[in-house]
Amino acid sequence: MREPEEIDPGLRSQLERYRDAVGADLPIGAILSFVYCWTRLYGMVSLEVFGHLSWILDDGEPMFELMLKEIMPVLGLEYPAPKPG
């Protein structure tokens, strides 16, 4: 998670405005991590659903899996999740 001073001031002020509007008691770095992961996930799903990857990919699943592997550490998670036991 990024420290507030590591975030571009223009972006930081927008994230702070959002945080204040929803009444969240979260660090700005956590809000940034949420927005970053949400835009990556939503973007990938939208591109696949509307066929905008078909010009290069016959099967979008490996790309989606790669994206998940890249964003999970941002959230402090592993992908795939370790199996219990």
N, C-alpha and C positions, 0 to 999 in steps of 0.2 A: 504494500500500500504506500502510495506516495505521500510525502509530507506536503503541507500547504504551500510552502515556499518553492517546491519543485514543480508546481502546477502553474501554467501560464496565467497571469493575472486576469485576463479577460474571461478565460474558462472558469477560473476559480470563483470569480464574482457571480457567474451564472449558476454554478453549482451551489454556492452559498444561498443565493436567492431561492433556488428550488428547495434546498434543505429547510430554510426558514418557512417557506410557504406550506410545506407538508408537516411541519412541526417535528421533524426527525432530530434526534439527539445522536448524530453520527459524525465522525470525522469527515472532512471534505475528501480525503483519500478514499474512504469507503464509498462515498457517493460516486466518485470518479470510477472506481472499480465496477460498481453496478452499471453505470451508463456504458462504460467500455464493453463489458461482457454482453449487455443487452443488445447494443448496436451490432456487435459481431454476430451474435446468435440470430437476431431478427433479420439481419441482412442476408446471412447465408440461407435461411429458410425461405425468405422472399425470392431470392435469386433462383433457388431450386424450384419452388412452386410455380413461378411464372416463366420457367424455361429459359432463363437468361444465362444459364451455364451450359446449355445443350450444344452451343457452338464449339465447346472445347471438351466437355465431359459427357460420356455416355452414362456414367453412374456417379452421382454426386456424393454418395456415402463416404468414400475414402477422404474426400475433401472436408466433409462435415466432421468426420472423426479427427482429422488433423486440427481443425479449428477448435474442437473441444479439448484436445490435448494441450493446445496453446493457451486457452483461456482459463482452464482449471487452476493452474498455479496462481493466477491473479487472485483467485478466491480462496487460496490456501487449501485446495483440494487436489486429489490425484485422479487421473482418468486413464484407464478405467478404475473405478473404485476398488480398493482391496476387498477380497472376499472375506466374509466373517469366518472366524474359527481357524 
